[in-house]
């Protein structure tokens, strides 16, 4: 139990001392689902040192689109696998910062900075790692309005103050910036027994946020309403843990949250230009919207505001509502922010999308 213990201490011990490799995990909550990975990401992953990969405990592959030239922050960067993969996608003119509370993990990440700089053919490192807490970014000397994108991979659930994680992320993002993150969510509020169980906490289940609380907290700190991207059912193949969890259900889900002006209720017609590398024919933006090149799509005011005030502004042509003569407009399918509902809608245990990408060499998504 966690009674009398700090959850932060438990997390540090679990990820720094108890776990030595991915196979030491007692559930599959923190393991990436088996989904196809785009070739350019596979190529980037293959260049990462084996020790960095072996000590990575994320619950998915978090790669938003359009990264070239961006300043990116990885919350809970662990051994640095995602940072080193993303450092190749942002390019030498971009930069990736990883923050983690676990010294053992940071030691692995920092050990290979020079190795990867040489491996990627860069003149100087475009990655750095800082020790700190994801709910205390100011104390870690991460400045306000300094990042284009923040990612996080299965670590928000390990924080005892999730509201502070979201509010600090909002503070350090630039206007138009995005928090794109994968994490574990529960079907209802968790009991104290589950929250205070050391192994369940370390396994990403005991700290799982009820998905409805995420939707509420995100908007309370200033973000646009969350956009659900993917959802994967988590199965706990451990009888001892299953007996404690009883009827609680869990999913690994990816959401995108944007720091944009408050929206009007006015929708728009949008046309995707097809200029994002890896998405030349279509862009699967989230579970509701897939944009095909040169196809006119009707979007609501929320999505129109996201596309016009973020790094995606140059990738779309927006038109006022109203169908021009002789024009066919595709209407979107019904959307949801409930990851459990999304899984049921598609009738599958796994709802997957392409894993993101970056701009071509001749253009930059982040200015």
N, C-alpha and C positions, 0 to 999 in steps of 0.2 A: 504494500500500500504506500501511498504518497503522504499519508498523515505524518506531519513532523518533518517532511522533506521538501525541498524546493523542486518544483517541476523542471526548472532550468538545470539544476544539478543532476537530476535524473536523466535529462536529455543529453547533457554533456557526457556523463558516464556511459550511457547506453551507446551513443554513437562514437565515443572516443575510446572506450575500454572494452565494453561487452561485445560489440560488433567489430570483427576484424576483417570480414569479407561479406559480400552480399548473401552468400549461402547460410550465414548465421541467423538471418531473419526468421522469426517464428510464424509469420503470416505472410500473405502475398500483398498486403496493403501497400507496402513501399516498393513494390516491384513494377516495372513498366509492363503494360499489357503487350501482347504479341501483335504488333501492327506493322504494316509495311512502312519503311522509312525511305524518304526520297533519296535518290542516288547522291546528290550533292551534300546531303547531311551525313550519309554513310561515309563518304570520302573524308569529310572533316573529322568524324569520330575515329576513323582508322589512324589518324595522325596523332592521337592522344596517347600519352604514355600508359602502359598497362597497369601500373600501380594506381594511377589516378582513377582509371575506370573500375578497377577491382574494389576500391573503397568508396564507390558512389552508391547512394541509397535512395535515389529519387523514385517517384511513383508515376513517371511518364516522361515524355520527351517534349520539352517546352521550347518551341521555336516559332515565334511570331514571324509574319511576313515583313519584307521591306526593311532590311536592317543596315544596308550599306551606309557607312559614315555616322551611324548613331552612337550616342553615349548610352550605355546599358548598365543596369545594376541587377545583380543576382542576389536575391535574399536567401540566406541559408545556402551558401555556395558549396559547402562541404569540401570534398577533395578537389573541386575545381573542374570536374568534367564538363559541365555545361558552359562554364566560362571559357575554357579553351576551345570548345567547339564553336561558340558564338564569336570568339575573337577572330576566327577565320571568316565569319559571315559579315561582321561589321567592317572588316578590312583594316588596313594599316592606319587609315585616317579616322577610324572609329575607336572606341575604347570600352572596355568591360571592367567593372569593379565587382568583386565578390565580397560579401560580408558573411561571417559565420562566427558563432560563439564558441566553437570547439577547437581548442588549440591543436589537438592531435590531427584533426582534419585539415586545418590551415597549414600545419607543418608539411603535409603531403602536397597541398596545392602550391605552396611557395617554393618547394623543393625543385619544381620543374618549370619555373618561369623562363629561365634562360634556355632550357632544353626546347621548349615550344617556340620561343622567339626564333631560334635557329631553324627549327623544323618548318615553320611557316614562311621563312625567308624574309622576316621583318628586320629592319635596321635597329629598332628598339622595341621593348615590350609594349603591347597595347592592353595589358591586363595587370591589375593589382588586386591584392587581397587585404582586407582589414578585419580586425577582430572586434566584434561587437554584437549587439542584440538587434533583431529585426524590428523590435518595438521601441528602439532607442537610437534612431539613425542620426539625430542631432548630436548625441554624445559621441558617436563614431566619427564626427566631423564630416558628415555628408551634407553638402550645402543645399539650400532651398532652390528649387527650379533649376536643377543641374542635370537631370537625366531625361532622355527621350522615351525610354522604355524601361520598365522594371519587370523582371521575371521571378518566379518562385516555383520550386518543384518539391512538393510534399514536405514543407517545413512550417507553413503558417499554423498548422494544427499543433505544432510543438510549442507555440508561444502561449503563455498564460494570459496575454492581453491582446486579443485579436483586433479590437477597435483601434488600439494604438498602432498596431502594425499597419492597418489601412490608412489611418490619418497621417502617419509619418511618410508612408509611400506617396500619398497625395501631396504632401509638402515638398518633397524633393523632386517630384516630376515637373517638367516644364509644362506650360500651357499646351494642350493638345497631346500630351504624353499619355502613355498607356501602361497599365498594370495587367500583364498577361501571365496567368498562373494556374498551375495544376495543384489540386489538393484533395484531401479526403473529407467527405461530407456524410453526415448521418441522416437517417430518415426522420428522426425526432430528437428532442433534447436528451442528452445522455444523463444517466443517473450518476450520483456521486461515487458509487462503487466502481463504475467503469472509469470515471475521470481520475480516480485515485489509485488505479491499478498500474504499478510500475511498468510491467511488460506491455500492456495495452497502450500506455502513453508512449513508450518508446517505439512501438510498432505502428504509430500514426493513427491509432483508433481511439484511444482514450481522450485525445484532445480534438477530435473531429468536431467541426462546427455544424450545427443544424443548418441545412442549406437556406432555409428561410431567414435565419439570422444573418447570413452573408448578404443577402439581398437588402435587408434593412440597414445593416451597418455601413455597407458601401455607399449608399445614398446619403446616410446621415453625415458622413465625413466629407461629402462633396462630389463623389464620383457620379458619372452617368449610371443609369440602371445597368446591372451586369448583363453581358451577352454570353450565353452558354455556347461553348464550342464543341466539346466532346463529353461523353460520359461512359464510364466503364464500371460494371458491377464488380465489387470486391468479394471474393470468397475467402473465408478463413478456414484453412485446412488444418486446424489444430483443435483437437477435441476439448482440451482444457479451456482454451479461450472461447470456443463456441458455447460451452456450458455457461459461461459468465455473460456472454452477449445476448443469449436467448433470442428475442424477436427483433433486436436492432439490426437494421440493414445499412450498408455502407457503399458508397461509390467513390471512385476517383473521377473528378470532373475538372475540366479546364474552362475558365471564364476569362473574359476580357473586360476591363473597366477603363474608362477614359476620363481624363481631366479636361473637360470642354465646357463652354458656356452653357447656361441653362437653356434648354431647347424650347422652341415654339411648337405648337401642335400642327404646324404646316409640313406636309409630306413633300416628296420630290420624286422626279424621274431621274434615274442615274444610268450612266453607261460606263462600263469598265473598259479602260484603254488597252489592257493586256501588256503592260510594260514591266511587270514585276517578274524577275527571273524565277523560273520554276512554275510560274502560273501564267504562261503566255496565252493559254486558251480559256481558262476559267480560274476564279478565285473563290474558294470556299471560306467565306468570311466568318460564319458561325453556323450553328445548327439550323438556322432559319433561312439564311441568305447565301446562295451561290451565284456569283456574277460571271456570266459568260461574255467574252469579248464582243463588243458592238451590239449587245442585246439591251434593250430598254427595260429596266426593272423599276417597279414602283416600290418606294421605301417610305416608311413612316418618318415623322419629324425627328425622332431620336436617332435613327440610323443616318438620316441626311445630315444632321448636325455633326455626328462622329466623322463621317466621310469628308465633310467640308472644313473641319477644324483640326484635323490630325495630320499625321505624315502621309495619309492616303489621299490628301486633297489633290495632288497632281496626278493621281492614278485614275481619277474618275471625272466625267463630265456630268454636271448636275443641271437639270432643267426644271422649271416650275411645273407644278401639277397641271394636268390637262393633257389629254392625248392628242398629239398632232395628227392631222389628216393623213391617212394611209400608213399609220405607225402601229405596230403590234407591241403591246406592253405586257410583260409577264408580271403577274401578281405573286407575291411570296406565299409560301406555305405558312400555316399557323405556327407561331413560335412559342417557346416555353423557356422559363428559367429554372424549372424543376428538373434536375438530372435524372431522378427516378422515373418521372413521366416521360422524358425523352427516350430512355431505354425501352419502356413499354410501348411507346409509339412505333418504334422501329422493329419491335418484336425480336430484339437481339440482346444478348448480354454485353455486346460491345458496339458502341457508336463511335465510329472513327472518321477522321477527316485527314486531308493532307496536312503535313506537319509544319507548314510555314515556309519561308524562304527569304530572299533578299533581292535588292535591286541589281540590275546589270552593272557592268563595270563603268559604263558611260554616264550613269546617273546616280544621284544620292537621295535616299529617302529622308534623311535627317539633315537639316540645314544648320 
